[in-house]
Amino acid sequence: MFSFLYRKQDLRELKLLQKQENKQVTDLLYKNHLALEAKERKFDADSTALKKGYDQDLDVMTKQHKQQIEKAEQIQQNDMKNAAKKLRTEQEKELKMFREKQKQEMKLLKQELDLLPRDNRKEKAQQIRETRQIEMEEKERLFMENQSERMEKHMRLLADQHRQKIAMMEGQCLQQKQQMYRTREASIWEMERTQLQERHQLMKTQLKDMFFVKRHQMLARHQKEMENQLRYNQTKEDEMQNRHAMEKRRLPKILKSEAKTRANMFKQSLRLSTIGTPDDDKFKIKQFEESEKKRMKSEQMNQENKHRRQLKALQDKNEAAIKELEQLQGEKRKMLMEQETQKIKELEDQFAVDMNQWKALLIPRKQALEENFQRETQEQQSFYADVVSGEGGIPAMPNIRSSASSIRSKGGTINSRQSTVI
């Protein structure tokens, strides 16, 4: 009865313990979920902050490059205006001197005409003056055309020089931007790699924490099961010992009652028997009483031996139950350790797969970035092909590794373009 009550109490305690364990696991899972969400939010915030920082630096660099090129173009416009003004002034002086020279020639021609004979002077002088006038006008036209060609050539050469300078500046700006963009992408890639490792480490730590809780729960449950088994065994032994004590106390009374009954029956049989004298009957009764004493003592010894055997059998049974429970608990602990090892191995294998996939995807990303840089550089070189490949021009811009894109207009003259790198 007591063992049944103890067993019900043990089941209630184990049920309560299982309920507590489930709550601990649920709380830990919720805590791990919150930790993962917080880590992902941190990853997003770090990534956004990194990109925003580089974008701001790129904006600042872009504005600086735009200002530099606008300043260079303004200087170019001023140089072109000043050069044109200076050359026009010089050409005006040359034209004035040329015309003065022609006037002097006309004066000399008039003096020569005055020396002609009087008979046909007027007609011949008129003819010579007209011819000379045509010649002078042709010379002036050629002189002015030559001035115009010199002006155009000089301005074109000056424009080409400025265009070469702008091309070199834009090449440097493009290289700087590409270098910063490459640094930006490298930082993003490094952050992605670090985040993969941190996410894996967090999940691994959470997995170990979960198995730590399970081990702790298992140890507590095993301890409780062992305590219950020991208490159950002790209860069974106590019940048996109490039963044995009661049987031991009752046996003398039973034996005495049986001995008394047997003695009465023996005496009655003697009275019915006609053989033997009263002395013989007394002797037989005495022998019968001694025999009964031995029998009673033998019954008591048998009872003690029986009790010892029963107690020993129960103790052996309890000890076997304890060993069986210990073996079962050891197997459960081993299974839990193997499960933890297997889960960690699966997590490590998945991390290796994720890392290899990330590295595999990183290669085309790098190639696409470099191809974009090369395309931008080729477009810029093609745009300035007339000044970077011609005779006396600046050498073609090297296709060095740089990291930012140049968004520029392909059309328009130098004077009309505000900037080719925006």
VEXDREN-2710 file (C-alpha; in Angstrom, 1 decimal):
% VEXDREN-2710
k/r/px/py/pz
1/MET/0.0/0.0/0.0
2/PHE/2.8/2.4/1.0
3/SER/4.8/1.5/-2.1
4/PHE/1.8/2.2/-4.3
5/LEU/1.3/5.6/-2.7
6/TYR/5.0/6.4/-3.1
7/ARG/4.9/5.3/-6.7
8/LYS/2.0/7.7/-7.4
9/GLN/3.9/10.5/-5.7
10/ASP/7.0/9.7/-7.7
11/LEU/5.0/9.9/-10.9
12/ARG/3.6/13.2/-10.0
13/GLU/7.0/14.6/-9.2
14/LEU/8.4/13.3/-12.5
15/LYS/5.5/14.8/-14.4
16/LEU/6.1/18.1/-12.6
17/LEU/9.8/17.9/-13.4
18/GLN/9.0/17.1/-17.1
19/LYS/6.8/20.2/-17.2
20/GLN/9.6/22.3/-15.8
21/GLU/12.0/20.9/-18.3
22/ASN/9.7/21.7/-21.2
23/LYS/9.3/25.3/-19.9
24/GLN/13.1/25.7/-19.7
25/VAL/13.5/24.4/-23.3
26/THR/10.8/26.7/-24.5
27/ASP/12.3/29.7/-22.8
28/LEU/15.7/28.9/-24.1
29/LEU/14.4/28.5/-27.7
30/TYR/12.6/31.8/-27.4
31/LYS/15.8/33.5/-26.0
32/ASN/17.8/32.0/-28.9
33/HIS/15.3/33.2/-31.4
34/LEU/15.5/36.8/-30.0
35/ALA/19.3/36.6/-30.0
36/LEU/19.3/35.6/-33.6
37/GLU/16.9/38.3/-34.6
38/ALA/19.0/40.9/-32.7
39/LYS/22.2/39.6/-34.4
40/GLU/20.5/39.9/-37.8
41/ARG/19.3/43.4/-37.0
42/LYS/22.9/44.3/-36.0
43/PHE/24.2/42.8/-39.2
44/ASP/21.7/44.9/-41.3
45/ALA/22.6/48.0/-39.3
46/ASP/26.4/47.5/-39.7
47/SER/26.0/46.8/-43.4
48/THR/23.8/49.9/-43.9
49/ALA/26.2/52.1/-41.9
50/LEU/29.2/50.8/-43.9
51/LYS/27.5/51.4/-47.3
52/LYS/26.2/54.8/-46.1
53/GLY/29.7/55.8/-45.0
54/TYR/31.3/54.9/-48.3
55/ASP/28.4/56.4/-50.3
56/GLN/29.0/59.7/-48.4
57/ASP/32.7/59.5/-49.1
58/LEU/31.9/58.8/-52.8
59/ASP/29.5/61.8/-52.9
60/VAL/32.2/64.1/-51.4
61/MET/34.8/62.8/-53.8
62/THR/32.4/63.2/-56.7
63/LYS/31.6/66.8/-55.8
64/GLN/35.4/67.5/-55.4
65/HIS/36.1/66.0/-58.8
66/LYS/33.2/68.0/-60.3
67/GLN/34.5/71.2/-58.8
68/GLN/38.1/70.5/-60.0
69/ILE/36.9/69.8/-63.5
70/GLU/34.6/72.8/-63.6
71/LYS/37.4/75.0/-62.3
72/ALA/39.8/73.5/-65.0
73/GLU/37.1/74.2/-67.7
74/GLN/36.6/77.7/-66.4
75/ILE/40.4/78.3/-66.5
76/GLN/40.3/76.8/-70.0
77/GLN/37.6/79.2/-71.1
78/ASN/39.5/82.1/-69.7
79/ASP/42.7/81.0/-71.4
80/MET/40.9/80.6/-74.7
81/LYS/39.4/84.1/-74.4
82/ASN/42.7/85.7/-73.4
83/ALA/44.6/83.8/-76.1
84/ALA/42.0/84.7/-78.7
85/LYS/42.0/88.4/-77.6
86/LYS/45.8/88.6/-77.6
87/LEU/46.1/86.9/-81.0
88/ARG/43.4/89.2/-82.5
89/THR/45.3/92.2/-81.1
90/GLU/48.5/91.0/-82.7
91/GLN/46.8/90.2/-85.9
92/GLU/45.1/93.6/-86.0
93/LYS/48.5/95.2/-85.6
94/GLU/50.0/93.0/-88.3
95/LEU/47.0/93.9/-90.6
96/LYS/47.4/97.5/-89.8
97/MET/51.1/97.3/-90.7
98/PHE/50.3/95.4/-93.8
99/ARG/47.8/98.0/-95.0
100/GLU/50.3/100.8/-94.1
101/LYS/52.8/99.0/-96.3
102/GLN/50.3/98.8/-99.1
103/LYS/49.6/102.5/-98.8
104/GLN/53.3/103.2/-99.0
105/GLU/53.4/101.0/-102.1
106/MET/50.5/102.9/-103.6
107/LYS/52.3/106.3/-102.9
108/LEU/55.4/104.9/-104.7
109/LEU/53.3/103.7/-107.5
110/LYS/51.7/107.1/-107.9
111/GLN/55.2/108.7/-108.0
112/GLU/56.2/106.2/-110.7
113/LEU/53.1/106.9/-112.6
114/ASP/53.8/110.7/-112.6
115/LEU/57.0/109.9/-114.4
116/LEU/55.2/108.3/-117.3
117/PRO/55.0/110.1/-120.7
118/ARG/52.2/112.6/-121.0
119/ASP/50.6/111.3/-124.2
120/ASN/49.1/108.0/-122.7
121/ARG/49.7/108.6/-119.0
122/LYS/46.1/108.8/-117.9
123/GLU/45.0/105.5/-119.5
124/LYS/48.1/103.6/-118.7
125/ALA/48.1/104.9/-115.1
126/GLN/44.5/103.9/-114.7
127/GLN/45.2/100.4/-116.0
128/ILE/48.2/100.0/-113.7
129/ARG/46.3/101.3/-110.7
130/GLU/43.5/98.9/-111.3
131/THR/45.9/96.0/-111.7
132/ARG/47.8/96.9/-108.6
133/GLN/44.6/97.4/-106.7
134/ILE/43.4/93.9/-107.6
135/GLU/46.9/92.5/-106.6
136/MET/46.8/94.4/-103.3
137/GLU/43.2/93.2/-102.5
138/GLU/44.3/89.6/-103.3
139/LYS/47.3/90.0/-101.1
140/GLU/45.2/91.4/-98.3
141/ARG/42.7/88.6/-98.7
142/LEU/45.5/86.0/-98.6
143/PHE/47.1/87.7/-95.6
144/MET/43.8/87.7/-93.7
145/GLU/43.1/84.1/-94.6
146/ASN/46.6/83.3/-93.3
147/GLN/45.8/85.1/-90.1
148/SER/42.5/83.3/-89.8
149/GLU/44.2/79.9/-90.4
150/ARG/46.9/80.8/-87.8
151/MET/44.2/81.8/-85.4
152/GLU/42.2/78.6/-85.9
153/LYS/45.3/76.4/-85.6
154/HIS/46.5/78.1/-82.5
155/MET/43.0/77.9/-80.8
156/ARG/42.6/74.3/-81.9
157/LEU/46.0/73.5/-80.4
158/LEU/45.2/75.3/-77.2
159/ALA/41.8/73.5/-77.0
160/ASP/43.6/70.2/-77.6
161/GLN/46.0/70.9/-74.8
162/HIS/43.2/71.8/-72.4
163/ARG/41.3/68.7/-73.5
164/GLN/44.3/66.6/-72.8
165/LYS/44.5/68.1/-69.4
166/ILE/40.8/67.4/-68.8
167/ALA/41.2/63.9/-70.0
168/MET/44.1/63.3/-67.6
169/MET/42.1/64.8/-64.7
170/GLU/39.1/62.7/-65.6
171/GLY/41.3/59.6/-65.8
172/GLN/42.7/60.3/-62.3
173/CYS/39.2/61.0/-61.0
174/LEU/37.9/57.7/-62.5
175/GLN/40.8/55.8/-61.0
176/GLN/40.3/57.3/-57.6
177/LYS/36.6/56.6/-57.7
178/GLN/37.1/53.1/-58.8
179/GLN/39.7/52.5/-56.1
180/MET/37.3/53.8/-53.4
181/TYR/34.5/51.6/-54.9
182/ARG/36.8/48.6/-54.9
183/THR/37.7/49.3/-51.2
184/ARG/33.9/49.6/-50.5
185/GLU/33.2/46.3/-52.1
186/ALA/36.1/44.6/-50.3
187/SER/34.9/45.9/-47.0
188/ILE/31.4/44.7/-47.8
189/TRP/32.8/41.2/-48.7
190/GLU/34.8/41.1/-45.5
191/MET/31.8/42.1/-43.5
192/GLU/29.7/39.3/-45.2
193/ARG/32.4/36.8/-44.3
194/THR/32.7/38.0/-40.7
195/GLN/28.9/37.9/-40.4
196/LEU/28.8/34.3/-41.7
197/GLN/31.3/33.3/-39.1
198/GLU/29.6/35.2/-36.3
199/ARG/26.2/33.8/-37.2
200/HIS/27.7/30.3/-37.2
201/GLN/29.4/30.9/-33.9
202/LEU/26.2/32.1/-32.3
203/MET/24.2/29.1/-33.6
204/LYS/26.9/26.8/-32.4
205/THR/26.9/28.5/-28.9
206/GLN/23.1/28.3/-28.8
207/LEU/23.3/24.6/-29.7
208/LYS/25.8/23.9/-27.0
209/ASP/23.7/25.9/-24.5
210/MET/20.7/23.8/-25.5
211/PHE/22.5/20.5/-24.9
212/PHE/24.0/21.9/-21.7
213/VAL/20.4/22.5/-20.5
214/LYS/19.4/19.0/-21.7
215/ARG/22.4/17.4/-19.8
216/HIS/21.5/19.3/-16.7
217/GLN/17.9/18.3/-17.0
218/MET/18.9/14.7/-17.6
219/LEU/21.2/14.6/-14.6
220/ALA/18.4/16.1/-12.4
221/ARG/15.9/13.6/-13.8
222/HIS/18.3/10.7/-13.4
223/GLN/19.0/11.8/-9.8
224/LYS/15.3/12.0/-9.2
225/GLU/14.7/8.5/-10.7
226/MET/17.6/7.1/-8.7
227/GLU/16.2/8.6/-5.5
228/ASN/12.7/7.3/-6.3
229/GLN/14.1/3.8/-7.0
230/LEU/16.1/3.8/-3.8
231/ARG/13.2/5.0/-1.8
232/TYR/11.0/2.4/-3.5
233/ASN/13.5/-0.4/-2.8
234/GLN/13.9/0.7/0.8
235/THR/10.1/0.8/1.1
236/LYS/9.8/-2.8/-0.2
237/GLU/12.6/-3.9/2.2
238/ASP/10.9/-2.1/5.1
239/GLU/7.6/-3.7/4.3
240/MET/9.2/-7.1/4.1
241/GLN/11.0/-6.7/7.3
242/ASN/7.8/-5.5/9.0
243/ARG/6.0/-8.5/7.6
244/HIS/8.8/-10.8/8.8
245/ALA/8.7/-9.2/12.3
246/MET/4.9/-9.8/12.5
247/GLU/5.3/-13.4/11.3
248/LYS/8.1/-13.9/13.8
249/ARG/6.0/-12.6/16.6
250/ARG/3.0/-14.7/15.6
251/LEU/4.9/-18.0/15.1
252/PRO/5.5/-18.8/18.8
253/LYS/1.8/-18.4/19.5
254/ILE/0.8/-20.6/16.6
255/LEU/3.4/-23.2/17.5
256/LYS/2.3/-23.2/21.2
257/SER/-1.4/-23.6/20.1
258/GLU/-0.4/-26.4/17.7
259/ALA/1.8/-28.0/20.4
260/LYS/-1.1/-27.9/22.9
261/THR/-3.5/-29.4/20.5
262/ARG/-1.0/-32.1/19.5
263/ALA/-0.3/-32.9/23.2
264/ASN/-4.0/-33.3/24.0
265/MET/-4.4/-35.6/21.0
266/PHE/-1.3/-37.6/22.1
267/LYS/-2.6/-37.9/25.6
268/GLN/-6.0/-39.0/24.4
269/SER/-4.5/-41.6/22.2
270/LEU/-2.5/-42.9/25.2
271/ARG/-5.7/-43.2/27.4
272/LEU/-7.4/-45.1/24.6
273/SER/-4.4/-47.5/24.3
274/THR/-4.4/-50.4/26.8
275/ILE/-0.7/-51.1/26.3
276/GLY/1.8/-49.7/28.8
277/THR/1.8/-48.6/32.4
278/PRO/1.2/-45.1/33.8
279/ASP/5.0/-44.7/34.1
280/ASP/5.4/-45.6/30.5
281/ASP/2.8/-43.1/29.6
282/LYS/4.5/-40.3/31.5
283/PHE/7.8/-41.2/29.8
284/LYS/6.1/-41.1/26.4
285/ILE/4.5/-37.8/27.2
286/LYS/7.9/-36.4/28.3
287/GLN/9.5/-37.6/25.0
288/PHE/6.6/-36.1/23.1
289/GLU/7.0/-32.7/24.7
290/GLU/10.7/-32.7/24.0
291/SER/10.0/-33.6/20.4
292/GLU/7.5/-30.8/20.2
293/LYS/10.1/-28.4/21.6
294/LYS/12.6/-29.5/18.9
295/ARG/9.9/-29.2/16.2
296/MET/9.0/-25.7/17.4
297/LYS/12.6/-24.7/17.4
298/SER/13.0/-26.2/13.9
299/GLU/10.0/-24.2/12.7
300/GLN/11.5/-21.0/14.0
301/MET/14.8/-21.8/12.4
302/ASN/13.1/-22.5/9.1
303/GLN/11.2/-19.2/9.3
304/GLU/14.4/-17.3/10.0
305/ASN/16.1/-19.0/7.0
306/LYS/13.1/-18.3/4.9
307/HIS/13.0/-14.6/5.9
308/ARG/16.7/-14.3/5.2
309/ARG/16.3/-15.9/1.8
310/GLN/13.4/-13.6/0.9
311/LEU/15.2/-10.5/2.1
312/LYS/18.3/-11.5/0.2
313/ALA/16.3/-12.2/-2.9
314/LEU/14.6/-8.8/-2.6
315/GLN/17.9/-7.0/-2.0
316/ASP/19.4/-8.8/-5.0
317/LYS/16.4/-7.8/-7.1
318/ASN/16.7/-4.2/-5.9
319/GLU/20.4/-4.1/-6.6
320/ALA/19.7/-5.5/-10.1
321/ALA/17.1/-2.8/-10.6
322/ILE/19.6/-0.1/-9.5
323/LYS/22.2/-1.5/-11.9
324/GLU/19.7/-1.7/-14.7
325/LEU/18.6/1.9/-14.0
326/GLU/22.3/3.0/-13.9
327/GLN/23.0/1.3/-17.2
328/LEU/19.9/2.8/-18.8
329/GLN/20.8/6.2/-17.6
330/GLY/24.4/5.8/-18.9
331/GLU/23.1/4.8/-22.3
332/LYS/20.8/7.9/-22.3
333/ARG/23.8/10.1/-21.4
334/LYS/25.9/8.5/-24.1
335/MET/23.1/9.0/-26.7
336/LEU/22.7/12.6/-25.7
337/MET/26.5/13.2/-26.1
338/GLU/26.4/11.4/-29.5
339/GLN/23.4/13.5/-30.6
340/GLU/25.3/16.7/-29.6
341/THR/28.4/15.6/-31.5
342/GLN/26.2/14.8/-34.5
343/LYS/24.3/18.1/-34.4
344/ILE/27.6/20.1/-34.1
345/LYS/29.1/18.2/-37.0
346/GLU/26.0/18.9/-39.1
347/LEU/26.2/22.6/-38.2
348/GLU/29.9/22.7/-39.1
349/ASP/29.2/21.0/-42.4
350/GLN/26.4/23.4/-43.2
351/PHE/28.7/26.3/-42.4
352/ALA/31.4/24.9/-44.7
353/VAL/28.8/24.6/-47.5
354/ASP/27.5/28.2/-46.9
355/MET/31.1/29.5/-46.9
356/ASN/32.0/27.7/-50.1
357/GLN/28.8/28.9/-51.8
358/TRP/29.6/32.5/-50.7
359/LYS/33.2/32.2/-52.0
360/ALA/31.9/30.7/-55.3
361/LEU/29.4/33.6/-55.7
362/LEU/32.2/36.1/-54.8
363/ILE/34.3/35.2/-57.8
364/PRO/31.7/36.4/-60.5
365/ARG/30.9/39.5/-58.3
366/LYS/34.6/40.4/-58.5
367/GLN/34.8/39.7/-62.2
368/ALA/31.6/41.8/-62.8
369/LEU/33.1/44.7/-60.8
370/GLU/36.4/44.6/-62.7
371/GLU/34.6/44.2/-66.1
372/ASN/32.5/47.3/-65.2
373/PHE/35.7/49.2/-64.3
374/GLN/37.4/48.2/-67.5
375/ARG/34.3/49.2/-69.6
376/GLU/34.2/52.6/-67.9
377/THR/37.9/53.1/-68.5
378/GLN/37.5/52.1/-72.2
379/GLU/34.6/54.4/-72.7
380/GLN/36.6/57.3/-71.2
381/GLN/39.6/56.5/-73.4
382/SER/37.3/56.2/-76.4
383/PHE/35.7/59.5/-75.6
384/TYR/39.2/61.2/-75.5
385/ALA/40.7/59.1/-78.3
386/ASP/41.4/62.2/-80.4
387/VAL/43.7/63.7/-77.8
388/VAL/45.2/60.6/-76.0
389/SER/46.3/58.8/-79.2
390/GLY/47.3/61.5/-81.6
391/GLU/50.8/62.7/-82.3
392/GLY/52.1/64.7/-79.4
393/GLY/49.1/63.8/-77.3
394/ILE/49.2/62.5/-73.8
395/PRO/49.7/58.7/-73.3
396/ALA/46.5/56.6/-72.9
397/MET/45.3/56.3/-69.4
398/PRO/46.5/53.1/-67.7
399/ASN/43.8/50.6/-66.8
400/ILE/44.9/50.4/-63.2
401/ARG/42.6/48.9/-60.4
402/SER/40.4/51.6/-59.0
403/SER/37.1/51.6/-57.3
404/ALA/34.3/54.0/-58.1
405/SER/32.3/54.6/-61.2
406/SER/32.4/57.7/-63.4
407/ILE/29.0/58.8/-64.7
408/ARG/29.8/61.2/-67.5
409/SER/28.2/62.7/-70.6
410/LYS/29.6/61.5/-74.0
411/GLY/28.4/64.5/-76.1
412/GLY/29.1/68.2/-76.3
413/THR/32.2/70.3/-76.6
414/ILE/34.6/71.2/-73.8
415/ASN/33.0/74.5/-73.3
416/SER/29.4/73.2/-73.2
417/ARG/30.2/70.2/-70.8
418/GLN/30.0/71.1/-67.2
419/SER/31.8/67.9/-66.1
420/THR/32.5/64.5/-67.6
421/VAL/32.7/62.9/-64.2
422/ILE/29.6/63.4/-62.0
END
